[in-house]
Amino acid sequence: MKKSIFTLIVFFLASSVSVIQAQNLKEILDKHFKAIGQDKLTKVETYAVKAKVNQMGMEIPMEMKMKRPDKFRMEMDMAGQKMIQAFNGEKGWVVAPWVSNEPQELSGAELEQAMAQADIDGELYNYEKKGHKVELVGKENIDGTEVYNLKLTDKNGNIKNYYIDADKYLLSQVKARAISMGQEVNVTQKMVEYKDFDGIKMATRIISTTPMGDAEIIMEDIKFNPDIADSVFEKPAN
């Protein structure tokens, strides 16, 4: 009898903690979405960015285009050669000039990464409908800033930690494991220098840290709802 009562109390406490965590998680996400202007972002149909990547003393021009539903293309000009990665909503492909100038289909983890990048709204928004799971790990201090650590497990089992500023509710940092040149590596991205674009707040500088070194992405031009043809995302014929 005592064991049964103890079990019920433990279950009740565990259930209560889960409910409280869910309430706190929803509150944090609601404040985050309000801070970044998610309501306006959900109305964006197309999105284009021109940027530059500073890495190992080199400045690499980069362009990114996105279109609903789930279309994505990124180009990087590397010493006169173009590296392209794209997803057309169903299939992904890449042109990696150091391997071949012919487009190759993406598969496995690299395809999953391309699909994740094609989400204009971001993985946290409507995460349950997308088949993801999000947990509130707790509150931490990173570089003197209080942040909420949210652990996202996507529908494929991949894990990312999103760190949201506890004061401004803007995304401060993301930690994940990614595939780079066929190898799984730890990646940390710091989001800084947020600016307002028609009511949508976006980081205009991203510092990416991997075992291969640091890279800095500086957004030079961001446009919402430009005309982008579907053909941009299709794999060229060989």
MOJO-V201799 format. One record per helix or strand of 3 or more residues. SS is the DSSP state (H for helix, E for strand). FROM is the first residue (numbers start at 1). TO is the last residue. Records with the same first field share a line. If there is no record, write none. Layout:
# MOJO-V201799
SS=FROM-TO, FROM-TO
This chain:
# MOJO-V201799
H=2-36, 38-41, 108-117, 230-233
E=46-55, 58-67, 71-78, 81-87, 92-95, 133-142, 145-153, 159-165, 171-180, 183-197, 200-210, 213-224
